[in-house]
Amino acid sequence: MCDELLDPYNGATSIARNSTERSVLAENLIVAFLRNRAVSAVVRWERSGYELEDLYKGLWNTCQKEPYKRLVAVSMRKSQLILKRIG
């Protein structure tokens, strides 16, 4: 019965109740990274509309939350943001 009441949702989602656009973007980047099963990836932050440090903060904050904190980490090296699988 319940399966009949559910359809897939492909829109933006967030685990936070009062999400900002930056936090939704950060979470969606992490979800895409995990879904692709990559070991590491460079984030093309220049295309995001956010400055390097600003997007890094959003990604770092998201990486500290359940369920992501045991799965992925972000690092900033020079002008690159790198996502790394840790779990």
N, C-alpha and C positions, 0 to 999 in steps of 0.2 A: 504494500500500500504506500509506504513512504517513498519508495523509489519512483513511483508514478507522480509524485508531487515535486520532484527535483529536476531541474535542468542545469547543465553546466553554465557557469558564469565566467566570462573571459574579460571582464572589466577590471579596473584598478581596485585593488584591495589593500587593506592594512590591518595589522593586529592592534594598532593604537586607536583609541576612540576619537581623539581630536587631532588627527594627522594633518600636517602641513603638506603642501605640494612637494617639498623637498623630501620629506620622510616617506611619502608614498612612492616617489621615484626611487629612492634608495632601497626600499623594500622590494619593489618590482625588479630592480636590477639584481638584487641578491636571489630572489626567487628564480629569475631567468638563468642566472649563473648555476644555481643548484640543479635546476631542471635539465640543463645541458650537460650535466655531469662532468664539467670541466675541472681540472686540477688547479688551474690558475687562469686569470684573464686580466687584461688591461682594460680599464673603463675609459671610454672616449668622452671624458668629462667636458671637453671643449664644445661638444654638440648638445650638452645638457641644458645650457642656459644658466648654469651656476659656475661660480669661481671654483678653482681647484680645492682650496681649503674649506669652502662652504659645503661642497658635495662630500668631501672627505669626512667632515663632521657628521653629516647625515648618514653616511654609510657606516661609520664607526658606531654611532648610537644604535643603529639597527642591528649591527653585528653583536651588540651586547645584550640583546633581548632574546628571550625564549621565542621560538625554537631554534634560532640561528646561532646562538653563542657557542655551541659545540660543533658547528658545522662549517662556518666560514669566518675569515678574518680579512680585514682590509689594511693595506699599508700604503704609505705615500713615499715615493722615491723621486726626488727632483720634481719633475713635472708630470709624474705618472701616478695613477691610482691603480693598485693591484689587488684583486680579490684572490684569496687562496682558500682552498678546501682544507679543513683541519680535521674533519671527522669522517 
